[in-house]
Structure formats: C-alpha cells, structure tokens
Amino acid sequence: MYVDNVYRGHLWKYTDITERSLKQDQLRKSEEKYRGIISNINLGLIEVDLNDKIRYVNQSFCFISGYSENELLGKNPNKLFLVDPVTLKKCRK
C-alpha cells in the first residue's frame, strides 16, 4: 500500500469460508446418500426430462423392463412401453 507515493505496507483481506465449505460437504454427502438409495432400491425408477427423454434408470428398472441402461437412455418411454393416451394425459396433470 502506498501513501503519497511512499510504500507503507501490505493490505490483506481474508474471508472465512468455513461455513460455506461445511455446507458444500454436507450437500455432497447428502447427494451421495441419495444416489446410493436410488441406485439400490428394489423399485424400478426412471427419470424423464421435459422432452420425454429418459435421463436416468436404476438397475431394478432395467431388470423389470428387460432393457439395458444404454438401450433406455435418451429414449421416449411412451414409445417403448406403449402407454395409452388417456393414462398419459392423467400422468401429465
């Protein structure tokens, strides 16, 4: 730091990131727990995006459906599993 063009020392600024770091660690652990539960649950589960594309399937769903994960990802589940239009409309409400 200079005062009247004369060097007077350094100016340091520190920010305590302990709380933010702890929250990030808690979030990471929570996500790992969630992923573990979803991956190992005995119920078949798929995640479909707003464009009707499968984004995630757990192993139970693969076993139940007879498809592999690679065969399902990116596909439209309505076309794969022949959902009737009335049921599909009810599900979208």
N, C-alpha and C positions, 0 to 999 in steps of 0.2 A: 504494500500500500504506500502510495506517495502522497505527501502533503507539501504543497508549494515546490513541486519537483524534487523533493528530498525523500529518499526511501526511508519509511518509518517502521516497516514490518509487514507481516502477512495478515490477511483477514481470512479466517476459516469459517465454514458453515457446515454443520453436521445435522443430519436428520436421523432420528431414532426410527428404524424400520422393524423393530422387534415385533410390534403388534401385527403389522402387515405380513411379516414373514410367518408368524404363528397362524394367522388366518389362512394363508396360502397352503401351509402344511395340513391344516385341518380339512380344507377343501380337497386336497389331493387324496388324503386318507379316506374321506367320505366317498369320493369318486371311485377309488379302488374297491371299497366295500360294495358299492352299488354294482359295479361291473362284475364282481365276484358272485353276488347274489343272482343277478340276471343271467350270467353265463351258466350257472349251475342249477338253476331252478328246474324242477321237473315239469313245469308247464311250458308249452310251446309259446314263443314270443317272437313277434316281428315288429320292426319299426318301419313305418311307411312315411315318406315325405309328402309335401303338399302337391307334388306332381304325380302321385300314385306310384312311386318307385320304392322298392324295398331297399332300405339303407342298413338294416341290421337284422339278423336272425340268430337265435341261440341254438345250441346243439339239439335240444329237445324238439324244437320245431322242425329241424332238418330230419330227425328220426321219425317224427309223426308224419311229415309230408312225403318222405321218401326222396327228397331233393337234397343235394349238397348245398353248402353255403354259396359257392361260386355259381351254381345254377340259379339261385334265387336273387342274389344281389343285383339291383338295377332293374329287375322285372316288375311288371304290374301284377299285383296279387289277384286282382279281379279277373284278369285273363287266365292266370294259372289255375285258379280254384273255382271258376265259374259261379260267381256269386250272382244270384238273381237280382234284377233291378230294384224290386221292392225292398228287399233286405238291405241292399247297398244304400238306398235312399234313407232308410231308417238309421243306418250306422253313421251317416254323414251329418245328421241333425245334431 
